[in-house]
Amino acid sequence: MSCNFFYHGGNLEEEARDIGIKVDKVLDASASIVPFNSPKHLRRHLKKAISTHHLKNYPDRNHKLLKEAISKWHNISPDMILPGNGASELFTWAAHDASKYGTSGLLSPGFSDYSRALNCWDASYLQIPIPLIWANKMAQKFPVIPKTKVLWITNPHNPTGQLWSRESIEPLIPNYQLIICDEAFLDLVPNGADESLLPLTKKYSNLIVIKSLTKLFSIAGLRLGYAIGSPERLLNWKRLRDPWPVNGLAISAGIKLISEEKELNAWINKIHKWINKEGKWLYSQLELIPEIMPLTSSTNFLLIKGNFPLINIRKKLKERSILTRDCRSFEGLNEYYLRISLQKRKGNKKIISNLKEIIRSNE
């Protein structure tokens, strides 16, 4: 059994060392995490949690209170929920099940962690190209129907930001032995919950939905995600995996974030307003640069295509302490693409002004 490594954005410490500056001096538009500090009430809670049993004692292996909080938020039974060490750990176990059914269909371009997880179990997979030109309308019809036993879906899609409609996906579910839907970015999308496949897990035992709290709440360092699916499937995952995959502080943080409804709704509204405002602004500014073309996105990142290779542009942005995502790690993309994650207005202005200067200097 082999397990390969994959490239991911957000390699802040390594990138900062490479350019010889401190981490807090880097503008990171390579990782698609919201650019705000995590919620104040969470930070206060974690300070208290460090001095209590959450740090000293072994965490609850059954995640009872966390599952109850998630259950209330999504109106789903606790026995259909399995918390994990970020979404990536859960992809590994989803891939374990996928390996039993046959070939997986992966949309291309797509997130490389799915192939990483499948390679852990020597599972077969096919890259299924999707169109890289689409209408501005969101949500959109799912673009392809792979003829495989298993289908992996990212909604909204990474790296394009396309939002697929639930209406177009549901008819596909009975055609597959297993469908894994990664909704790591969906809670960031204004009205994105309307397209979630989560309610369908009650109807289809061959459907797994994997969600993440790390991007929405800016807590990637804590590593916290969860899978929703049939109780029998998730119980089997629990038997196979490490005894304590989620640490006590992450469990405590998740309960705090989800169970306080007023603060939860206020935070999500804040994120949706930010994406609506800054997404439109950044897209409009990128459109004014004739050498590149931004592609319409529903979420907190934009894929851009250049009239020329953008590797040197990325390198020069990095020299100016601005990180963008090298898209060569996405199957189906090449050196002509970059992905830029939304920042606050000041950060977005910095990205645009430096991008214009670097492109002009290359002319």
Phi, psi and omega in degrees: 000130181241152180221109185272161176270158180225157180273141180218152173288176175080020178279063192298311185297316179296315181293320180295319177298322183296324181260000172075036177227170179283152182304319184287358176263359182265135171266108187264100174254021179265330179256136186270064177249143180300143188276014180262153169299151177302158185307141183303317183295333176288316181297320176297319181296317182294325176300319178289321183297327180298327183269006180240196187293345183297332179265322186285316189265161172297142179288160178294116183293337181267351177053038189304308184291323178293317178297323178294321178294315178296320180301315180293320181297315187258358182056053181225147182297139180302330181284358174260012185238136175224108176293153181215171180280072188077171179294330186300319178298321182288328173300323181299318181283328173298319179293327176301315177292318180301325182296337181282336189265338182127205188290136175265144173259122179246129179289139181236125007286154181199173184289128187287349182290337177293315178292325175303312181296318180293323178295334177300332183245015181053037181275147179274149178206157177238142173273124182251108182296140173243154180298141178256021171229129182211164180286162179288343185293137173234137001274163185246161176288137177303129198276342185220162175231087182296141178265067179232172179280331184232144179231129175256128181236137170247125182221114357293158188286144176243119023253010188275334184082008179290137178256121180270144180278140175300323182301324181276341182269322186305318180298341181280334191303315180295347183275357185236151173291328181203137172236128176249120181246116179270111180249036184302328183258356192294324181290345176280340188277125174304125183065014181295329181301335180296337183255004182295142175274358185308314179299335183284346179294338177288336185261326187240116180284346180268014180246130174240129174248130180242127182236162183226143174259350190291321183282319182297319186255007179058051180230041183301331180291338180277334180062091180212119175217182177202150177253147176232125183187196182293140181303322182295318180296313184291327176296323177293320176301317182299322180292328186275328191272179179302150183296325184232074183285338182243125184283163186298322180292321178295318177300312180298319179296316180299316179299316181298314184294320188272326189280340180267093191300319182298311180293322179299311181294322179296319180294314180298319177298321178298316181294318181295319178296319179298314181295317178300317184284305186285329177298315179294319182294312182295319178299315182296324179287322178294326178299333183281352179265107189295338184280349181228162178227116175280145178256140185300135182228150177266349191235205191266029172211156179232132173270131178238146179242135181261157172283354180212166179302137185258008182299317180292327176297314178299318180298316182288327173297319178299319178298337177263018176069028177241119180261133172236167185271121173289116188273002178294342178282349176269121177304127178100350176249169183216197186289356178275357185242146168225152173245131181241127178270141181299142175239184168291168186304317180301316179292320179296321176297320179297318179298312183296313183296318179290323177298315179298315181299316183293318179296317178299319182292340180273348184289000000 
